[in-house]
Amino acid sequence: MTHILLISGSAREGSFNTATIKAFESVLPSGTTAEHLDFSAVPLYNQDREANYPEEVKAVREKIRAADGVAISTPEYNRSIPGYLKNMIDWTSRPYGDGAWAGKPVFIMGASGGAIGTALAQYDLKKAMLYLDARVMGQPETYVGGAGSKFPMDEKQQRVTGPLTDEDTKAHLTKAAAAFVAFITA
């Protein structure tokens, strides 16, 4: 049984990335379990607090360590990853030499309303994960551009209200999920 920790890099309710990580979960191969990581209680990173490591961060770090692999769907804010996600990564990479990411298989994807589907944010996240010695899966890359047309949206077109409806994206996520499980077990 392969256990995957699922992370949405968005704190926003009805976000494209939360919907994408749920769609990814729905196509995981049989024999795979998944858990969504809630890291909303992680405080802002402050190295002075490492001596008295926050319990909220310990819990998140242990969930990362316990998982066989981690799948992350990141938004793109100002051509990079959101501070919300970066903050959690900074905490869980500490203390130096005892981070949770070393050797961890990681799959990175992202969704946005724009055409490039978080390509720049994914690039930054991959750089950080490689620095932290995670094993980042390279292919297939997963950029969900034009996400507003791939999920049902509210009347203002601001929040996702249901599961993925785009069959091409489902097929791609199915291929990516199978590849990630194979990457973990290889």
NUVEXVEX-740683 format. One record per atom (N, C-alpha, C): x, y negated, z negated; residue number from 1; residue in three letters. Coordinates in pm, 1 decimal. Example, Ala and Ser with C-alpha at 12.3 -4.5 7.8 and 13.67 -1.06 7.14 Angstrom:
1319.0  569.0  -780.0  1  ALA;
1230.0  450.0  -780.0  1  ALA;
1320.0  330.0  -780.0  1  ALA;
1285.0  225.0  -708.0  2  SER;
1367.0  106.0  -714.0  2  SER;
1290.0  -3.0  -787.0  2  SER;
//
This chain:
85.2  118.6  0.0  1  MET;
0.0  0.0  0.0  1  MET;
89.3  -124.2  0.0  1  MET;
69.4  -210.6  97.0  2  THR;
144.9  -335.6  107.9  2  THR;
59.8  -448.4  50.6  2  THR;
120.6  -527.1  -39.2  3  HIS;
47.8  -638.4  -101.6  3  HIS;
104.6  -771.3  -52.4  3  HIS;
17.7  -853.2  6.7  4  ILE;
58.3  -981.9  62.3  4  ILE;
-3.8  -1095.6  -17.2  4  ILE;
79.3  -1190.6  -54.4  5  LEU;
33.4  -1311.9  -120.2  5  LEU;
4.1  -1415.1  -12.3  5  LEU;
-114.6  -1472.3  -15.2  6  LEU;
-160.2  -1568.5  84.6  6  LEU;
-157.6  -1708.9  26.4  6  LEU;
-95.5  -1801.5  98.5  7  ILE;
-82.6  -1938.7  50.1  7  ILE;
-134.8  -2035.6  154.7  7  ILE;
-231.2  -2118.6  114.2  8  SER;
-271.7  -2232.7  195.7  8  SER;
-196.3  -2353.3  142.1  8  SER;
-128.3  -2423.1  230.5  9  GLY;
-52.7  -2540.5  189.7  9  GLY;
-138.1  -2664.3  173.8  9  GLY;
-268.8  -2648.8  183.7  10  SER;
-359.7  -2762.4  171.3  10  SER;
-441.3  -2752.4  43.1  10  SER;
-452.9  -2863.7  -25.9  11  ALA;
-537.5  -2869.8  -145.0  11  ALA;
-679.5  -2912.6  -109.8  11  ALA;
-701.2  -2949.7  15.1  12  ARG;
-828.2  -3005.3  58.9  12  ARG;
-934.0  -2897.1  74.3  12  ARG;
-1052.2  -2923.3  24.1  13  GLU;
-1165.1  -2832.2  40.3  13  GLU;
-1206.9  -2829.9  187.5  13  GLU;
-1229.2  -2711.9  240.3  14  GLY;
-1271.2  -2699.8  379.6  14  GLY;
-1159.7  -2726.1  478.7  14  GLY;
-1036.2  -2700.7  439.3  15  SER;
-922.1  -2731.1  527.0  15  SER;
-905.1  -2626.1  635.5  15  SER;
-845.4  -2666.9  747.2  16  PHE;
-813.2  -2575.1  855.3  16  PHE;
-719.7  -2464.3  806.6  16  PHE;
-625.6  -2498.9  718.8  17  ASN;
-525.5  -2401.2  677.6  17  ASN;
-578.8  -2299.8  578.2  17  ASN;
-668.9  -2340.5  492.6  18  THR;
-734.4  -2243.3  405.3  18  THR;
-820.0  -2149.1  489.7  18  THR;
-890.0  -2203.6  587.8  19  ALA;
-970.8  -2121.0  677.1  19  ALA;
-882.8  -2027.4  759.3  19  ALA;
-766.1  -2074.3  801.2  20  THR;
-674.9  -1990.8  879.5  20  THR;
-617.8  -1877.3  796.1  20  THR;
-579.9  -1905.2  671.8  21  ILE;
-524.6  -1798.5  588.7  21  ILE;
-633.2  -1695.5  556.1  21  ILE;
-758.1  -1739.1  543.6  22  LYS;
-868.6  -1645.2  523.9  22  LYS;
-891.9  -1561.0  649.3  22  LYS;
-878.8  -1622.6  765.9  23  ALA;
-892.6  -1548.2  890.9  23  ALA;
-780.2  -1445.6  903.7  23  ALA;
-660.2  -1483.2  864.9  24  PHE;
-546.8  -1390.7  866.0  24  PHE;
-575.4  -1272.8  772.9  24  PHE;
-626.5  -1301.5  655.3  25  GLU;
-660.9  -1195.1  559.8  25  GLU;
-762.4  -1098.4  620.5  25  GLU;
-859.3  -1151.4  693.7  26  SER;
-966.7  -1067.5  747.6  26  SER;
-919.3  -969.2  854.0  26  SER;
-801.0  -990.2  910.2  27  VAL;
-750.9  -901.3  1014.8  27  VAL;
-628.5  -820.8  970.8  27  VAL;
-598.9  -821.8  841.6  28  LEU;
-485.8  -741.5  793.2  28  LEU;
-513.4  -593.4  817.4  28  LEU;
-410.8  -518.0  852.5  29  PRO;
-429.7  -374.7  876.1  29  PRO;
-478.5  -302.9  749.6  29  PRO;
-546.8  -190.0  769.6  30  SER;
-590.1  -110.8  655.0  30  SER;
-466.6  -65.3  577.6  30  SER;
-483.2  -47.8  449.3  31  GLY;
-370.7  -13.7  364.2  31  GLY;
-296.0  -135.8  314.0  31  GLY;
-350.6  -252.6  341.6  32  THR;
-289.3  -378.6  298.3  32  THR;
-384.4  -448.6  201.7  32  THR;
-331.3  -495.1  90.8  33  THR;
-410.9  -576.3  -0.8  33  THR;
-358.7  -719.3  6.3  33  THR;
-444.0  -812.5  -32.3  34  ALA;
-405.1  -953.5  -27.2  34  ALA;
-461.8  -1026.9  -147.5  34  ALA;
-393.0  -1132.3  -182.8  35  GLU;
-433.4  -1217.8  -294.9  35  GLU;
-403.5  -1361.6  -256.7  35  GLU;
-498.2  -1451.2  -282.0  36  HIS;
-477.3  -1593.9  -255.7  36  HIS;
-409.9  -1657.0  -377.4  36  HIS;
-305.6  -1732.7  -352.3  37  LEU;
-232.6  -1799.5  -460.0  37  LEU;
-293.7  -1936.6  -486.6  37  LEU;
-337.8  -1956.5  -609.2  38  ASP;
-384.0  -2088.7  -654.1  38  ASP;
-269.0  -2152.1  -731.1  38  ASP;
-211.8  -2255.6  -676.0  39  PHE;
-101.7  -2323.3  -744.9  39  PHE;
-137.9  -2468.2  -779.2  39  PHE;
-267.0  -2494.5  -789.2  40  SER;
-313.6  -2630.6  -815.8  40  SER;
-272.4  -2682.6  -953.6  40  SER;
-239.5  -2594.5  -1047.1  41  ALA;
-200.9  -2638.4  -1181.6  41  ALA;
-50.8  -2663.9  -1195.0  41  ALA;
25.8  -2641.0  -1089.2  42  VAL;
170.6  -2662.9  -1095.4  42  VAL;
197.3  -2812.6  -1108.1  42  VAL;
270.7  -2854.5  -1212.3  43  PRO;
297.8  -2997.9  -1230.3  43  PRO;
399.2  -3048.2  -1128.5  43  PRO;
413.1  -3178.6  -1119.5  44  LEU;
515.6  -3236.6  -1033.1  44  LEU;
653.4  -3191.2  -1080.5  44  LEU;
737.8  -3156.3  -984.7  45  TYR;
870.1  -3105.8  -1018.3  45  TYR;
952.8  -3212.1  -1088.9  45  TYR;
1018.1  -3168.1  -1196.3  46  ASN;
1109.0  -3254.3  -1271.9  46  ASN;
1215.5  -3162.1  -1329.6  46  ASN;
1338.1  -3176.6  -1284.3  47  GLN;
1445.6  -3088.0  -1328.3  47  GLN;
1464.6  -3090.6  -1479.2  47  GLN;
1429.5  -3200.9  -1543.2  48  ASP;
1441.2  -3208.3  -1688.6  48  ASP;
1352.6  -3104.6  -1758.0  48  ASP;
1248.0  -3057.9  -1690.4  49  ARG;
1156.1  -2961.4  -1751.5  49  ARG;
1200.8  -2816.5  -1734.5  49  ARG;
1310.6  -2794.5  -1662.6  50  GLU;
1355.9  -2656.9  -1640.7  50  GLU;
1396.0  -2587.1  -1770.0  50  GLU;
1445.4  -2661.4  -1866.0  51  ALA;
1483.4  -2600.3  -1993.4  51  ALA;
1361.9  -2541.7  -2065.4  51  ALA;
1246.8  -2601.5  -2043.7  52  ASN;
1121.2  -2552.7  -2100.9  52  ASN;
1026.2  -2527.3  -1983.7  52  ASN;
1058.7  -2424.8  -1905.1  53  TYR;
990.4  -2394.1  -1779.2  53  TYR;
839.4  -2382.7  -1800.2  53  TYR;
759.8  -2461.1  -1727.0  54  PRO;
613.7  -2459.6  -1747.3  54  PRO;
551.3  -2321.6  -1721.2  54  PRO;
459.1  -2282.4  -1805.7  55  GLU;
390.9  -2153.1  -1792.8  55  GLU;
317.9  -2140.5  -1659.6  55  GLU;
259.4  -2251.2  -1611.2  56  GLU;
187.6  -2248.0  -1483.0  56  GLU;
281.2  -2210.0  -1368.8  56  GLU;
404.0  -2255.7  -1377.8  57  VAL;
502.6  -2227.0  -1274.5  57  VAL;
553.9  -2084.1  -1288.4  57  VAL;
573.9  -2039.0  -1412.2  58  LYS;
616.2  -1900.2  -1433.8  58  LYS;
516.9  -1803.9  -1370.6  58  LYS;
388.2  -1830.4  -1388.6  59  ALA;
284.5  -1742.0  -1333.8  59  ALA;
290.9  -1738.4  -1180.9  59  ALA;
309.3  -1853.5  -1117.7  60  VAL;
318.3  -1859.8  -971.7  60  VAL;
444.4  -1788.0  -924.1  60  VAL;
554.7  -1812.2  -991.0  61  ARG;
682.0  -1748.2  -953.2  61  ARG;
671.1  -1595.9  -962.6  61  ARG;
604.0  -1546.6  -1065.6  62  GLU;
589.2  -1401.9  -1081.1  62  GLU;
498.4  -1342.1  -974.5  62  GLU;
396.2  -1414.3  -931.5  63  LYS;
309.4  -1365.0  -823.3  63  LYS;
388.4  -1354.0  -692.6  63  LYS;
475.0  -1450.5  -667.2  64  ILE;
559.3  -1445.4  -547.0  64  ILE;
652.3  -1324.7  -556.0  64  ILE;
715.6  -1306.9  -670.0  65  ARG;
808.6  -1194.6  -687.7  65  ARG;
739.3  -1059.8  -674.5  65  ARG;
616.7  -1050.3  -723.5  66  ALA;
544.3  -922.5  -723.5  66  ALA;
492.2  -884.0  -585.1  66  ALA;
473.9  -980.5  -497.4  67  ALA;
419.0  -952.9  -364.6  67  ALA;
524.2  -886.3  -275.9  67  ALA;
476.4  -801.1  -185.2  68  ASP;
565.9  -740.9  -87.1  68  ASP;
603.6  -841.0  20.9  68  ASP;
516.1  -937.3  44.5  69  GLY;
540.1  -1041.1  143.0  69  GLY;
449.5  -1159.1  115.2  69  GLY;
483.4  -1273.6  172.3  70  VAL;
406.5  -1396.5  152.7  70  VAL;
374.1  -1457.0  288.9  70  VAL;
245.9  -1485.2  311.4  71  ALA;
201.4  -1553.8  433.5  71  ALA;
157.8  -1694.6  393.8  71  ALA;
210.0  -1794.3  464.4  72  ILE;
181.9  -1934.3  434.4  72  ILE;
122.2  -2001.6  556.7  72  ILE;
11.1  -2071.1  537.2  73  SER;
-46.3  -2155.3  642.5  73  SER;
-30.3  -2299.8  598.4  73  SER;
49.1  -2375.2  672.6  74  THR;
80.2  -2512.0  632.2  74  THR;
15.7  -2616.3  722.8  74  THR;
-38.9  -2720.4  663.0  75  PRO;
-78.1  -2836.4  742.2  75  PRO;
47.4  -2913.6  783.6  75  PRO;
27.6  -3012.4  867.0  76  GLU;
137.4  -3102.0  903.5  76  GLU;
97.3  -3242.6  862.3  76  GLU;
171.0  -3297.6  766.7  77  TYR;
148.2  -3434.2  719.7  77  TYR;
270.9  -3516.5  756.1  77  TYR;
253.1  -3618.1  835.7  78  ASN;
363.6  -3706.6  873.4  78  ASN;
482.2  -3629.4  929.5  78  ASN;
453.0  -3530.5  1014.6  79  ARG;
552.3  -3450.0  1085.3  79  ARG;
630.9  -3354.7  995.1  79  ARG;
576.2  -3321.8  877.4  80  SER;
643.3  -3228.6  786.9  80  SER;
539.5  -3156.9  701.6  80  SER;
587.7  -3080.7  604.1  81  ILE;
496.9  -3008.5  516.1  81  ILE;
441.9  -3103.1  408.9  81  ILE;
323.9  -3074.9  356.7  82  PRO;
267.5  -3162.0  254.2  82  PRO;
344.0  -3151.7  121.9  82  PRO;
344.7  -3260.9  48.1  83  GLY;
410.5  -3264.5  -82.6  83  GLY;
357.2  -3159.0  -177.9  83  GLY;
229.2  -3130.3  -169.1  84  TYR;
164.3  -3029.1  -253.0  84  TYR;
234.8  -2894.3  -239.1  84  TYR;
260.6  -2852.4  -116.7  85  LEU;
328.6  -2726.1  -89.5  85  LEU;
476.3  -2734.3  -126.2  85  LEU;
540.5  -2842.7  -88.2  86  LYS;
684.1  -2860.2  -116.7  86  LYS;
710.6  -2858.8  -266.3  86  LYS;
623.1  -2918.7  -343.9  87  ASN;
637.5  -2921.2  -488.9  87  ASN;
639.5  -2779.3  -545.9  87  ASN;
546.9  -2694.8  -500.8  88  MET;
542.1  -2557.3  -549.8  88  MET;
668.9  -2482.5  -509.9  88  MET;
715.7  -2503.9  -387.8  89  ILE;
837.7  -2436.8  -342.3  89  ILE;
957.4  -2483.1  -424.7  89  ILE;
965.9  -2612.6  -452.3  90  ASP;
1076.3  -2663.9  -533.5  90  ASP;
1078.0  -2597.4  -671.5  90  ASP;
962.2  -2588.6  -735.4  91  TRP;
955.7  -2525.0  -866.9  91  TRP;
993.9  -2377.8  -859.9  91  TRP;
939.0  -2304.9  -763.2  92  THR;
960.5  -2160.4  -760.6  92  THR;
1097.5  -2120.6  -706.6  92  THR;
1173.3  -2217.0  -659.6  93  SER;
1310.7  -2191.2  -617.4  93  SER;
1408.4  -2211.9  -732.7  93  SER;
1356.9  -2249.8  -846.0  94  ARG;
1439.2  -2283.5  -961.9  94  ARG;
1419.2  -2182.4  -1073.6  94  ARG;
1505.6  -2172.9  -1172.0  95  PRO;
1633.7  -2241.5  -1176.7  95  PRO;
1728.8  -2187.5  -1070.3  95  PRO;
1826.8  -2267.4  -1036.3  96  TYR;
1919.9  -2230.4  -930.8  96  TYR;
1976.0  -2090.8  -958.2  96  TYR;
1974.3  -2006.8  -855.6  97  GLY;
2024.2  -1870.9  -868.6  97  GLY;
1920.7  -1770.4  -915.0  97  GLY;
1801.2  -1818.4  -952.1  98  ASP;
1696.4  -1729.1  -1001.9  98  ASP;
1562.0  -1763.6  -938.7  98  ASP;
1563.8  -1806.2  -812.6  99  GLY;
1440.1  -1840.9  -744.4  99  GLY;
1361.4  -1717.1  -703.8  99  GLY;
1236.0  -1738.7  -671.7  100  ALA;
1145.4  -1629.0  -638.3  100  ALA;
1151.7  -1588.5  -491.9  100  ALA;
1217.9  -1665.0  -408.1  101  TRP;
1209.4  -1643.7  -263.4  101  TRP;
1317.6  -1554.9  -204.3  101  TRP;
1427.3  -1531.6  -274.7  102  ALA;
1540.2  -1456.2  -219.8  102  ALA;
1496.6  -1316.4  -174.9  102  ALA;
1519.7  -1286.2  -47.7  103  GLY;
1487.0  -1156.0  7.2  103  GLY;
1339.9  -1132.9  36.7  103  GLY;
1255.6  -1229.7  7.6  104  LYS;
1110.5  -1213.8  24.7  104  LYS;
1071.8  -1229.1  171.1  104  LYS;
1000.6  -1131.3  229.6  105  PRO;
948.5  -1148.7  365.4  105  PRO;
841.8  -1259.2  366.7  105  PRO;
855.4  -1352.0  460.8  106  VAL;
764.6  -1466.2  469.1  106  VAL;
718.9  -1483.5  613.9  106  VAL;
588.3  -1504.5  629.9  107  PHE;
530.5  -1536.4  760.6  107  PHE;
470.7  -1675.4  750.9  107  PHE;
505.3  -1762.2  844.7  108  ILE;
460.4  -1901.4  842.6  108  ILE;
372.3  -1927.6  963.8  108  ILE;
257.5  -1989.7  937.7  109  MET;
164.0  -2028.6  1042.7  109  MET;
106.7  -2163.7  1003.9  109  MET;
23.0  -2219.8  1088.8  110  GLY;
-41.2  -2345.7  1054.1  110  GLY;
-148.9  -2382.3  1153.4  110  GLY;
-238.5  -2466.8  1108.0  111  ALA;
-351.3  -2510.4  1190.5  111  ALA;
-370.1  -2660.5  1175.9  111  ALA;
-406.0  -2723.5  1287.3  112  SER;
-435.5  -2866.7  1283.9  112  SER;
-531.8  -2899.8  1396.5  112  SER;
-589.6  -3016.7  1388.2  113  GLY;
-676.3  -3063.7  1494.5  113  GLY;
-598.4  -3104.9  1618.0  113  GLY;
-470.6  -3131.9  1600.9  114  GLY;
-386.3  -3175.4  1711.5  114  GLY;
-341.1  -3061.6  1800.8  114  GLY;
-278.0  -3097.5  1909.8  115  ALA;
-239.5  -3000.1  2011.7  115  ALA;
-122.9  -2910.8  1970.7  115  ALA;
-29.1  -2961.0  1888.4  116  ILE;
89.9  -2881.4  1858.9  116  ILE;
74.2  -2791.6  1737.1  116  ILE;
-41.4  -2794.8  1672.0  117  GLY;
-72.1  -2697.7  1567.6  117  GLY;
31.9  -2680.5  1459.7  117  GLY;
85.0  -2784.8  1406.1  118  THR;
180.4  -2787.8  1294.1  118  THR;
320.5  -2737.2  1328.8  118  THR;
361.1  -2747.3  1451.4  119  ALA;
492.3  -2697.6  1492.5  119  ALA;
606.3  -2763.3  1413.6  119  ALA;
598.2  -2892.4  1389.5  120  LEU;
706.6  -2960.3  1317.9  120  LEU;
707.5  -2924.4  1169.9  120  LEU;
591.2  -2911.9  1109.5  121  ALA;
583.9  -2870.6  969.0  121  ALA;
638.0  -2728.6  953.5  121  ALA;
601.0  -2641.2  1045.7  122  GLN;
649.6  -2503.7  1037.8  122  GLN;
801.6  -2499.0  1049.9  122  GLN;
856.8  -2581.2  1136.4  123  TYR;
1002.0  -2587.4  1151.3  123  TYR;
1067.0  -2626.3  1018.3  123  TYR;
1013.6  -2729.2  953.5  124  ASP;
1069.1  -2771.2  823.9  124  ASP;
1052.9  -2662.6  718.2  124  ASP;
938.6  -2597.5  715.0  125  LEU;
915.1  -2492.0  616.1  125  LEU;
1008.1  -2373.0  641.2  125  LEU;
1028.1  -2337.9  766.7  126  LYS;
1120.0  -2228.0  797.9  126  LYS;
1261.9  -2262.0  753.3  126  LYS;
1304.8  -2386.4  774.2  127  LYS;
1438.8  -2427.3  729.1  127  LYS;
1451.8  -2410.2  577.8  127  LYS;
1351.4  -2455.4  503.8  128  ALA;
1356.0  -2444.2  357.6  128  ALA;
1358.3  -2298.1  314.1  128  ALA;
1273.3  -2216.8  375.0  129  MET;
1267.4  -2075.1  337.9  129  MET;
1398.6  -2003.4  370.2  129  MET;
1457.7  -2033.6  484.9  130  LEU;
1586.2  -1972.2  518.9  130  LEU;
1694.3  -2013.9  419.8  130  LEU;
1693.7  -2138.9  378.5  131  TYR;
1789.8  -2184.5  278.1  131  TYR;
1771.6  -2109.2  146.6  131  TYR;
1646.9  -2078.8  113.1  132  LEU;
1617.8  -2007.8  -11.5  132  LEU;
1638.8  -1856.9  1.7  132  LEU;
1691.0  -1813.9  114.0  133  ASP;
1725.9  -1674.8  142.3  133  ASP;
1604.3  -1584.3  159.1  133  ASP;
1490.0  -1643.3  196.9  134  ALA;
1373.2  -1562.5  231.1  134  ALA;
1398.7  -1499.2  367.5  134  ALA;
1330.2  -1390.4  394.2  135  ARG;
1337.4  -1324.9  525.7  135  ARG;
1218.5  -1374.1  607.2  135  ARG;
1241.2  -1473.1  690.3  136  VAL;
1133.6  -1536.7  766.7  136  VAL;
1111.8  -1461.5  898.0  136  VAL;
986.8  -1418.1  921.9  137  MET;
954.3  -1350.0  1046.8  137  MET;
951.3  -1452.9  1159.5  137  MET;
1022.6  -1424.5  1267.9  138  GLY;
1031.5  -1519.1  1378.2  138  GLY;
918.4  -1510.1  1479.7  138  GLY;
872.2  -1389.5  1509.3  139  GLN;
770.9  -1370.8  1613.4  139  GLN;
661.1  -1277.4  1565.3  139  GLN;
539.4  -1295.4  1602.3  140  PRO;
490.3  -1400.9  1690.4  140  PRO;
469.5  -1530.4  1612.6  140  PRO;
504.0  -1641.4  1675.0  141  GLU;
475.9  -1770.6  1613.1  141  GLU;
326.0  -1795.4  1621.6  141  GLU;
273.8  -1867.0  1522.7  142  THR;
128.8  -1888.4  1516.6  142  THR;
98.6  -2034.8  1490.7  142  THR;
57.9  -2102.8  1597.3  143  TYR;
21.1  -2243.7  1591.7  143  TYR;
-124.8  -2253.7  1633.7  143  TYR;
-211.4  -2289.9  1541.3  144  VAL;
-353.8  -2301.7  1573.0  144  VAL;
-382.9  -2450.0  1598.4  144  VAL;
-367.2  -2491.0  1724.1  145  GLY;
-397.7  -2628.3  1763.3  145  GLY;
-544.6  -2640.7  1799.8  145  GLY;
-595.9  -2762.2  1793.7  146  GLY;
-737.3  -2784.2  1825.7  146  GLY;
-829.3  -2706.9  1733.8  146  GLY;
-790.3  -2696.0  1607.0  147  ALA;
-862.1  -2610.3  1512.0  147  ALA;
-1008.4  -2649.6  1493.6  147  ALA;
-1041.1  -2774.3  1515.9  148  GLY;
-1179.9  -2818.4  1500.8  148  GLY;
-1275.8  -2750.0  1596.4  148  GLY;
-1223.6  -2695.1  1704.2  149  SER;
-1308.5  -2623.6  1800.7  149  SER;
-1308.1  -2472.8  1776.7  149  SER;
-1232.0  -2427.2  1677.1  150  LYS;
-1217.2  -2283.5  1653.5  150  LYS;
-1286.7  -2234.7  1526.8  150  LYS;
-1335.1  -2328.4  1448.8  151  PHE;
-1408.1  -2298.8  1325.4  151  PHE;
-1537.0  -2380.7  1324.7  151  PHE;
-1643.2  -2330.7  1261.0  152  PRO;
-1760.6  -2415.6  1244.9  152  PRO;
-1726.3  -2532.3  1151.0  152  PRO;
-1775.0  -2649.6  1185.8  153  MET;
-1740.3  -2770.1  1110.0  153  MET;
-1866.8  -2837.0  1056.6  153  MET;
-1849.3  -2920.1  952.9  154  ASP;
-1962.1  -2996.9  901.1  154  ASP;
-2002.5  -3105.1  1001.4  154  ASP;
-2110.7  -3175.4  973.0  155  GLU;
-2164.2  -3273.2  1068.3  155  GLU;
-2068.1  -3388.2  1098.4  155  GLU;
-1975.3  -3417.6  1008.9  156  LYS;
-1878.0  -3524.6  1032.1  156  LYS;
-1748.4  -3471.8  1095.3  156  LYS;
-1743.6  -3341.6  1121.6  157  GLN;
-1625.4  -3277.7  1179.7  157  GLN;
-1501.7  -3294.6  1091.2  157  GLN;
-1522.9  -3289.1  958.1  158  GLN;
-1411.7  -3308.5  865.5  158  GLN;
-1378.3  -3184.7  782.7  158  GLN;
-1473.4  -3091.8  768.8  159  ARG;
-1450.0  -2974.8  685.4  159  ARG;
-1496.7  -2847.8  756.4  159  ARG;
-1417.8  -2743.0  740.9  160  VAL;
-1455.6  -2612.3  793.1  160  VAL;
-1567.2  -2557.4  704.6  160  VAL;
-1669.3  -2501.5  768.9  161  THR;
-1784.6  -2450.8  692.5  161  THR;
-1804.6  -2300.4  706.1  161  THR;
-1720.8  -2233.1  783.9  162  GLY;
-1738.5  -2089.7  802.7  162  GLY;
-1614.6  -2025.4  861.0  162  GLY;
-1625.8  -1895.6  891.3  163  PRO;
-1509.2  -1821.5  940.6  163  PRO;
-1473.1  -1854.9  1085.1  163  PRO;
-1354.2  -1818.2  1122.2  164  LEU;
-1300.8  -1836.6  1256.8  164  LEU;
-1396.0  -1779.9  1361.1  164  LEU;
-1422.5  -1856.5  1466.4  165  THR;
-1511.0  -1810.8  1573.6  165  THR;
-1437.8  -1789.1  1705.7  165  THR;
-1316.9  -1838.6  1719.9  166  ASP;
-1243.4  -1829.3  1845.4  166  ASP;
-1179.8  -1690.9  1860.7  166  ASP;
-1223.0  -1617.0  1962.1  167  GLU;
-1177.5  -1478.8  1981.0  167  GLU;
-1029.1  -1470.1  2017.6  167  GLU;
-977.3  -1563.5  2094.7  168  ASP;
-834.9  -1560.9  2129.1  168  ASP;
-749.0  -1579.5  2003.9  168  ASP;
-790.4  -1669.6  1916.0  169  THR;
-715.7  -1691.4  1791.9  169  THR;
-725.4  -1569.2  1702.2  169  THR;
-842.6  -1507.6  1694.6  170  LYS;
-856.6  -1383.2  1616.3  170  LYS;
-762.2  -1275.7  1669.2  170  LYS;
-755.6  -1261.0  1800.1  171  ALA;
-667.8  -1160.2  1859.4  171  ALA;
-521.7  -1189.6  1826.7  171  ALA;
-483.6  -1316.6  1832.4  172  HIS;
-346.3  -1353.4  1799.7  172  HIS;
-317.1  -1326.2  1652.2  172  HIS;
-408.6  -1363.2  1563.5  173  LEU;
-388.4  -1338.4  1420.9  173  LEU;
-380.2  -1189.0  1390.6  173  LEU;
-458.5  -1109.2  1461.5  174  THR;
-454.2  -963.8  1443.2  174  THR;
-315.8  -910.1  1479.1  174  THR;
-262.6  -957.4  1590.4  175  LYS;
-127.7  -917.7  1633.4  175  LYS;
-23.8  -964.4  1530.4  175  LYS;
-37.3  -1086.8  1483.3  176  ALA;
57.3  -1141.2  1385.6  176  ALA;
50.6  -1065.5  1253.2  176  ALA;
-69.3  -1031.2  1207.9  177  ALA;
-85.6  -958.0  1081.7  177  ALA;
-19.2  -820.6  1090.9  177  ALA;
-41.5  -750.3  1201.2  178  ALA;
21.5  -619.3  1220.3  178  ALA;
173.2  -632.7  1225.6  178  ALA;
222.2  -735.2  1294.2  179  ALA;
366.3  -757.2  1303.2  179  ALA;
425.2  -789.0  1167.0  179  ALA;
352.4  -866.0  1085.7  180  PHE;
405.7  -901.6  953.9  180  PHE;
411.5  -780.1  862.2  180  PHE;
309.7  -697.4  863.7  181  VAL;
312.7  -575.9  781.1  181  VAL;
429.2  -486.3  826.2  181  VAL;
450.2  -473.2  956.7  182  ALA;
563.2  -394.6  1008.1  182  ALA;
695.8  -457.2  966.0  182  ALA;
704.7  -589.8  966.6  183  PHE;
824.9  -662.8  925.2  183  PHE;
854.3  -635.5  777.7  183  PHE;
750.9  -636.1  695.3  184  ILE;
767.6  -610.6  551.7  184  ILE;
819.4  -470.3  527.3  184  ILE;
762.4  -373.3  598.1  185  THR;
796.4  -233.2  571.2  185  THR;
923.1  -185.4  643.1  185  THR;
974.3  -267.5  735.2  186  ALA;
1095.0  -227.7  810.6  186  ALA;
1218.7  -227.2  721.1  186  ALA;
//
